[in-house]
Amino acid sequence: MVSEEGSDWREVRRRAVLAHAAADERRRHAEQAEAAALVSAFVVEARRRGLATTRLVARSHDGRARYRTRLRGWYIDRARTRAVDVAGRFHLLTVPRALRARLLGADPQPGPAPLVVGEGGRDGESVPLRILLQRRLDAGDARL
């Protein structure tokens, strides 16, 4: 039999977990909105500066295969695995190896841009999105 005290403790704990999850969700949405605003401002500035767009290429997760895509935009990192398309959407350009992608091209889907690119990665190298986008603007049409 559960005592009233134990039941109260469980209810308090349940509410705390729900409050923590809600706060985490609000933080995540705020970060995604801030990152989306940075990406949108980048597209406006890239167009204002006349930065040439390029046909974006996706790579397999192991890096051994390259796949054409229908996307046009700007690579924002030296590895050419992250890009912003002309519609202002962020893309991670790594996809699973697939014969279909080899024949018909890959279709990487846009995703929310992170405020810190590479955060939590194994190599420990992380860069704020704002800095990556500024580097790309500063490079002009030169390859990063």
Sequence and secondary structure as in RCSB ss.txt:
>XXXX:A:sequence
MVSEEGSDWREVRRRAVLAHAAADERRRHAEQAEAAALVSAFVVEARRRGLATTRLVARSHDGRARYRTRLRGWY
IDRARTRAVDVAGRFHLLTVPRALRARLLGADPQPGPAPLVVGEGGRDGESVPLRILLQRRLDAGDARL
>XXXX:A:secstr
   HHHHHHHHHHHHHHHHHHHHHHHHHHHHHHHHHHHHHHHHHHHHHHT   EEEEEEETTSS EEEEEEEEEE
 STTS EEEETTS EEE EE   HHHHHH     EE   SEETTT TT   EEHHHHHHHHHHHTTS  
